[in-house]
Amino acid sequence: MPTLTLEQQDKIDRLGKLAREFEQKYGNCPQCVLHAVREVFGHVDETVFRAGFAFGGGGAGTIEGTCGALCGAMMVVAAAAVR
């Protein structure tokens, strides 16, 4: 496994901190992750961010689906790997 540079580790740390702050302030885990990624890396467009709303609370607020923060992270990967 490659070692992260200090700059890369700082970005990851900032990303986690922002995501937690946004969750405490606004709720909706997937959008908090997406917004934090947008703040740190600048790679999340508005359409992807808005789509994240549906995955809050485990998917449509059911509290029974996949973790919203995980869904947000998967959306980031999918958006970056568009084919």
C-alpha positions in Angstrom: 0.0 0.0 0.0 1.5 3.4 -1.0 2.3 5.9 1.7 0.5 9.1 1.7 2.3 12.4 1.6 1.8 14.9 4.4 -0.3 17.1 2.0 -2.5 14.1 1.1 -3.0 13.2 4.7 -3.9 16.8 5.6 -6.5 16.8 2.9 -8.0 13.5 4.1 -8.0 14.9 7.7 -9.7 18.1 6.6 -12.3 16.2 4.6 -13.3 14.1 7.6 -13.4 17.1 9.9 -15.6 19.1 7.4 -18.0 16.1 6.8 -18.5 15.8 10.6 -19.1 19.5 11.0 -21.6 19.6 8.1 -23.4 16.6 9.5 -23.8 18.2 12.9 -24.9 21.5 11.4 -27.1 20.4 8.5 -27.7 16.6 8.6 -28.0 14.3 5.6 -24.8 12.3 5.7 -24.3 11.8 1.9 -24.6 15.4 1.1 -22.3 16.3 3.9 -19.6 13.9 2.5 -20.2 15.3 -1.0 -20.0 18.9 0.2 -16.8 18.2 2.1 -15.2 16.6 -1.0 -16.3 19.6 -3.0 -14.7 21.9 -0.5 -11.4 20.0 -0.3 -11.0 18.7 -3.8 -13.5 20.6 -5.9 -14.8 17.6 -7.9 -18.5 17.4 -7.1 -20.9 19.1 -9.4 -24.3 20.4 -8.3 -26.3 17.5 -9.9 -24.3 14.8 -8.0 -24.7 16.8 -4.7 -28.4 17.2 -5.2 -28.8 13.5 -6.0 -27.2 12.6 -2.6 -30.3 13.9 -0.8 -32.1 10.7 -1.7 -29.6 8.5 0.2 -30.0 10.3 3.6 -31.1 8.2 6.5 -30.2 5.0 4.8 -32.1 5.8 1.7 -35.2 8.0 1.6 -35.0 8.4 5.4 -35.9 4.7 6.1 -33.0 4.2 8.5 -32.8 0.6 7.2 -30.5 1.0 4.1 -26.9 1.5 3.4 -25.2 4.2 5.5 -25.6 7.6 3.9 -22.0 8.6 4.4 -20.9 5.5 2.6 -23.4 6.2 -0.2 -21.9 9.7 -0.5 -18.4 8.3 -0.7 -19.5 5.8 -3.4 -21.1 8.7 -5.4 -17.8 10.5 -5.3 -15.9 7.5 -6.7 -18.6 6.9 -9.3 -18.6 10.6 -10.4 -14.8 10.6 -10.7 -14.8 7.3 -12.7 -17.5 8.2 -15.2 -17.3 6.1 -18.3 
